[in-house]
Amino acid sequence: MNNPTLLNEILTFNEKFVENREYEKYETTKFPNKRMVILTCMDTRLLELLPKALNLGNGDIKLIKNAGALVSHPFGSIMRSILIAVHQLQAEEVFVIAHHDCGMCGLKAEPVMESMKKRGIPEETFDILTYSGIDIHKWLHGFDHVTESVEQSVDIVRNHPLMPKEVPVHGLVIDPKTGKLDLVVDGYKN
């Protein structure tokens, strides 16, 4: 299942990349040129498509990715990253950009848990989590509608007690085939 040569391929490529000084064309500062932070999905189709569809280049934005472009907890690492981008790294606007045909849409916990069990996670581990107050079914559950998910994440960010009220928080959905954006929440109007 594992590909032991993958790490070696990456390290060999990286050595040549540095040796040939190819990094020079990517040099920038830690501050986003376009003064924005984007939360988007980790979907492979968005790796190059999303920046191209939004006319973004290296150094333009702060980019945060997770499964589903979700802010699932107001004091989790995603929200912390957004707040750091706004308060320390000069981001002046927030964009939550989910996508159509997302793997988190309709995701149920049971198949994920079954996969975990097949890969060696014992049933007792799930029992321990349950007894510790973790609702594993809720934690692993995705969402039912992408636009509602975007609205909920935007709402959490916009209404966070540590988010300045003047920071626009936008919500969009991108088509992972064409790059077309659908506006869900216009942060300038809220």
C-alpha positions in Angstrom: 0.0 0.0 0.0 2.8 2.5 0.9 5.1 3.7 -1.8 8.6 3.8 -0.2 10.0 5.5 -3.2 7.7 8.5 -3.0 9.7 10.2 -0.2 12.9 9.5 -2.1 11.4 11.0 -5.2 10.4 14.2 -3.3 13.7 14.6 -1.6 15.7 14.1 -4.9 13.5 16.6 -6.7 13.8 19.0 -3.8 17.6 18.8 -3.7 17.7 19.8 -7.4 15.0 22.5 -6.9 17.1 24.2 -4.2 20.4 23.6 -6.1 19.0 25.3 -9.2 17.6 28.2 -7.1 14.1 27.6 -8.5 12.7 29.0 -5.3 13.7 32.5 -6.3 10.6 33.0 -8.5 8.4 32.3 -5.5 10.0 34.7 -3.0 7.5 37.0 -1.2 6.8 38.1 2.3 4.5 36.5 4.9 1.9 39.2 4.4 -0.8 38.6 1.7 -0.6 41.1 -1.2 -4.3 41.0 -1.7 -5.0 41.3 2.1 -7.2 38.2 2.2 -7.5 34.9 3.9 -9.3 32.0 2.1 -10.6 28.9 3.8 -11.2 26.2 1.2 -11.4 22.4 0.8 -8.4 20.1 0.6 -9.8 18.6 -2.6 -7.1 17.8 -5.2 -9.1 19.4 -8.0 -8.7 22.8 -6.3 -4.9 22.8 -5.9 -4.2 24.8 -9.1 -7.8 25.5 -10.3 -8.8 27.7 -7.4 -5.9 30.2 -7.6 -6.2 30.4 -11.4 -10.0 30.9 -11.2 -9.5 33.7 -8.7 -6.4 35.3 -10.4 -4.2 34.6 -7.4 -0.4 34.1 -7.4 2.2 33.1 -4.8 2.1 35.7 -2.0 -1.4 37.0 -2.7 -3.3 35.3 0.1 -3.3 33.3 3.3 -4.7 29.9 2.4 -6.3 27.5 4.9 -7.5 24.1 3.8 -9.5 21.3 5.5 -12.0 18.7 4.5 -15.1 20.6 3.3 -13.9 24.2 4.0 -15.6 23.9 7.4 -15.4 26.0 10.5 -16.7 23.3 12.8 -15.7 24.8 16.1 -15.5 28.5 17.0 -12.4 27.9 19.0 -10.7 25.2 16.8 -7.5 25.5 14.8 -9.3 26.8 11.6 -10.9 29.7 13.4 -7.6 30.4 15.2 -5.8 30.5 11.9 -8.3 33.0 10.4 -8.0 35.2 13.5 -4.2 35.2 13.3 -4.4 36.1 9.6 -6.6 39.1 10.4 -4.9 40.3 13.6 -1.3 39.6 12.8 -0.8 39.0 9.1 -2.7 41.9 7.5 -5.7 40.0 6.0 -8.6 42.4 5.7 -11.2 40.1 4.2 -12.2 36.5 4.7 -13.4 34.1 2.0 -15.0 30.7 2.7 -14.9 28.8 -0.6 -16.4 25.3 -0.7 -17.0 23.4 -3.9 -19.7 21.3 -5.6 -19.3 17.5 -5.7 -17.5 17.6 -2.3 -16.7 14.3 -0.5 -17.9 15.8 2.8 -21.4 16.3 1.3 -23.5 13.4 2.5 -20.6 11.8 4.4 -21.8 9.5 7.2 -19.6 8.4 10.1 -20.3 4.7 9.8 -18.3 4.0 6.6 -15.4 6.1 7.9 -15.4 4.1 11.2 -15.6 0.8 9.2 -12.5 1.9 7.2 -10.7 2.7 10.5 -11.6 -0.7 11.9 -10.3 -2.4 8.8 -7.0 -0.5 9.2 -6.5 -1.7 12.7 -8.4 0.7 15.0 -10.0 -1.5 17.6 -13.7 -1.1 18.6 -12.5 -0.3 22.2 -11.0 2.9 20.9 -14.5 4.1 19.8 -15.9 3.1 23.2 -13.2 5.1 25.0 -14.0 8.1 22.8 -17.7 7.8 23.6 -17.1 7.4 27.3 -14.8 10.5 27.2 -17.7 12.6 25.8 -16.7 12.6 22.2 -19.6 12.1 19.8 -17.6 10.3 17.1 -20.7 10.1 14.8 -21.2 13.8 14.9 -17.5 14.6 14.6 -17.1 12.4 11.5 -20.4 13.5 9.9 -20.1 15.8 6.8 -22.9 18.1 5.7 -26.1 17.8 3.6 -26.0 20.9 1.5 -22.9 22.8 0.4 -24.5 26.2 0.4 -25.9 25.7 3.9 -22.4 24.6 5.1 -20.9 27.7 3.6 -23.5 29.9 5.3 -22.9 28.2 8.7 -19.1 28.6 8.4 -19.5 32.3 7.4 -21.8 32.8 10.3 -19.3 31.4 12.8 -16.5 33.5 11.5 -18.5 36.7 11.2 -20.0 36.4 14.6 -16.9 35.3 16.5 -16.3 37.5 19.5 -12.7 38.1 18.4 -13.5 39.0 14.8 -13.6 42.7 14.1 -17.0 43.7 12.8 -15.6 45.7 9.9 -14.0 42.6 8.3 -16.1 41.3 5.4 -16.7 37.5 5.5 -17.7 36.2 2.1 -19.1 32.7 1.2 -18.7 31.1 -2.2 -19.0 27.7 -3.9 -16.6 26.9 -6.8 -17.3 24.3 -9.6 -14.3 21.9 -9.4 -14.5 21.3 -13.2 -14.9 24.9 -14.6 -13.8 27.1 -11.7 -17.1 29.0 -11.9 -17.9 30.8 -8.6 -21.4 31.0 -7.1 -21.8 33.7 -4.5 -23.6 32.5 -1.4 -22.8 35.3 1.1 -21.7 38.8 0.1 -19.7 40.0 3.1 -20.0 43.6 2.1 -23.8 43.5 2.6 -23.8 41.9 6.1 
